[in-house]
Amino acid sequence: MLDRAIEVDDNLIDSKSSPFIIAEVGSNFNQNLDTAKQLIKIASESKADAVKFQLFNSEALYPQKDGLYNIFKSIELNPNWIQELKSFADDLNITFMASCFDKESVDVIEQSNVLAHKIASSETTNLELLAYIASKNKPMFISTGMCTIQDIDNVVEIFKNENCKFELMHCVSTYPAKTQDLNLQTINSLKQRYKCKVGYSGHENGVVVSSSAVLYGINSLERHITLDRTMYGSDQSASIEYNGMINLVHNIKKIMIARGEEKLGHVSPEELIVANKLRSHIKK
């Protein structure tokens, strides 16, 4: 299951063919266990490689008088559901992952023996949390939305010091993100500066841009999924539904085939047959 994106012996971030595709549930399950399971099923049926949730303790993030506390409290994932959701994902042969926002949540998710962690853009500057997650010595996917170069430098230093395998993910943290703000060429800049694998975490409408990101040699791709984009929730409009996810996976596979190899001057046997016919009037 993870072998396609991850080398065996726990060397997890090394795509061998098409990108490792992560279907991000986020808060789109609307605190309903059955909805969460439906989204896992959608992720599996669309042939995504992993399904991901967000796990946090609102009390550990914001004081109750802060307006953000009520927002996060209303979208919390019940930690008592984790093992049931992971078992459900395991039965559907899809990797279960989570982005944790506090140490307590890291401990909870570690009990379910996840194979990798994802760092949300909001937590990329939370160096204490990142050091704690890095100490678990599991592969990390790290989103870089809202981050300066110094922010990313700090993150990379932590994971390199811990000798922890990581992958950066280019990300623009607006929901939905405008096409003109996506700047996919940043993927190449991340590769050049940090000499690491790079993925793309997209929040734009549709699947065209995410499909195109494959041409930049991304190693992973993350998109939010939903049962219905008109459902209540802040992330729904930047998500894709079942058919969209199927189209995305199909597009990526087709683009990977079309990308092929560099064969300058190569004439295929099929082309040669056509050439002999169409050039038959040309004197040798």
N, C-alpha and C positions, 0 to 999 in steps of 0.2 A: 504493500500500500504506500508506504513512504519511500520505498526503495527508488522510485523513479525520480524523486526530487532530492533524495538523501542517500548518501552512500551508506552501505551497511556498516557495522561496528560503530553505530551512533554518530557517524560523521555526517550530520543531517542535511547540510545545505549544499547540495551539489547537483543541480539539474542535469540530467543526461539527455533529455529530449525537449518536450514542450515544458513551459513553466509550471511550477507547483501552484495549483489553483486553490485559493482559500475562499470559501463562501462565508462571509461575515454576517452572523445573525445580529450581533450588537444588541440593541434594545428592541428590535422588531418583533420579539415574541410577546410583548405587552404583558409581561408577568404571568403568562399562561403556559403551563407545562405542556398541554396538548399542542399548542401553537409552536412551542419550541421543538417538539418532536416532528411536527409537520415540516418545519424548516430544515431540520436535519435530513429528513427524507428527500426533500427537494434537492438539497445539496448533493446527496448520494446519487439520485436519479439523473442529475445533470452531469455526472461524472467529474465533479470537483474532487480534489484530493483531500481536502480538509474542510471541516466546519468549525467556526470559531464563535465563542461567546465572550462577553466582558464580565469580569467578576470584581466587585468592589464592595466595601462596607462604607456606606454614606457617612456614618458617624466618624470614620477615620479620615474622611476627606474634607468635609466642610462643617463649620459650626451650624447648629440648627437655625440660628437667626439669619444665616446666609441664604439668599434665594436659591442658590444652586443646590442646597441640601434637599429641598423639597423635590426639585427636578430629578436628582439622582436617586432619591428614595423611591420615586414613582417608577423607576426603570430597573431597580435592583434585580439581579438574578438570585434566587434562593439557593444558598450554598448546599442545602440539603438535597437539591436536585442533581448536583454535579455527577455523582456516581451513576445515577439512573440515566442521565443524558449520555454520559460516556459509554455506558453499556449498550444503549440504543444505537449510538454511532458505530460502535464496534461490530454489532450485529449486521449493520448495513455496509460494513467494510469501508468506512470513511474515518479518517483521522480526526480526533477530537482535540481542540485547542482552546485557549482562552487568553485574553489580555487581562492581567491583574493590575489593580491600581493601588494596592497596599500590601504590606507584608503578610497580614493575616490571610488575605485572599490567596497569596502565593502558597502559603502553607496548606490551604484547603485544596487547591488544584494539584499540588504535588502529591497529595494522598491518593489521587486517582491515577498516578503514574503517567502523566502526559509525556509525550516524547519531545516536545518543543514548546517554547514560550513566544508570545507576540507582545511587543511593547507598543502601546498606543501613542500617537503623537503628543497627546496631552501630558504624558508621563515621561517624555524623552529628556526633560530637564530635571527630573526627580532622581538625582544621582544616588541618593541613599537607597532608594527602591531598586534602582538598576544594579547597584553593587550587590544587593541581597539576591536578586534574581540570578545575576551572573554567578554567584557562589554555588548555585545548583548545578552549574556546568552542563547545561543543556543548550542545544542550538536556539538562537534567538532571531526572530524577524523584527526589525526595528523601523517603525515609520518615522519619517523626518518632516512631517507637516509642522508649520509654525516654528521651524528651527533655523537659527543662524548657523553659519559655518562653525563658530566657536562651540555652539551647542552640540553639533554633530561631532566635532573633534573630541569633546569631553566624553561623549558616549563611547566612541570608538576606543578611546584610551582605557576606559573601564574594562571593556570586554577583551581587549588585547592583553591587558595586565593580568586578567583572570584566565588567559588562554582559553577563552570560551568562543566557540564558533558562532559567528553572527552574519546576518545579511541585512543591509540597509534597504528600505523601501521608499522610493520617491513618492511624495504625497502632498496634496494641497488640501488643507483642512477647512474647506467651505462646503456647505451642503444645500443644494448641489453646487459643485465647482464649475465655474465658467470655462468654456473651451479655451479661450485666450489666456487663461491663467495657468494652464496645465504644464506648459514648458517641458515637454518630454525629453528634450535634449539634456536636461539636468541629470537624467539617468547616466549618460556618458560621463558627465562631470563627477558624479559620485564614484563611478568606477575608477576614473583616473586618479582622483585625490586619495581614495582610501584603499585601493587595490583589493577590493572585496566583491563578492556577489551582490547584485542589486536587483530589487524587484520594484513593483509598482502597486500602490494602494490607491484605487480610483474612487472618487465620489461624484463623478460627472454623470449627466443623464446619458442613457443609451450605452451601447457596447462598442461603438466604432473606435473611440480613442483607446480604450483598454485593449482591444484587439490589435490596434496599431502599435501599441507599446512593445509587442512581441518583436518587432523589427529592430528594436534597440537592444536586443539580447537580454531581456529581463529573465531572472531566474525564478521569480515567483510573481503571482498576481492575486490581489485581494479585491473582492467586490462585495458590498452589502447585498443581502438577499431579503426578499419580503414575500408574503403571500399576496399582498395587494398594495400597490403604491399609494392608494387613497386611504389606507388605514391611518388611524391616529398614531402620531409619533414623529419626532424631529428628524429621524433618519430615513423615513419611508420614501420620501421623494427622491433621495439620492441612491436608492436601491434598485435592484432589478428583480423582476418576477421570474417564475419558473421558465417560461419560454425564452426570456432574455438570457438567463443563465445557460440554457441549452445552446442558444445561438452563440454566446460568447465562447463556450468550450469548443463548439464546432468550428467557429472562425479561427480560433487559435491553432487548432490541429491543421486546418487547411493552410493557414499562413506559414506554419512551420514546414509543411511539405513544400510549399512554393518557394520558401526562402532558400532551400537547397544548399548548394555549394558554389564557390567561385569557380567558374569554368569559362574563362575568357578564351574565345576562339574555338570552343568545343562545338562540334557538329554531331548531333545525335544520329543514330542509324535511321530513325524515322525522318529526320530532316534531310538526310542524304538522298533518300528516295525521292522526296519532293524536289530537291535541288537538281537531280539528274533529269527529271521531267521538265521543269520550268527553264532550265539552262541548256536544254538540248539544242537550241538554235545558235548557241554561242560557239564559235570556232575555237578549238583547243590550240 
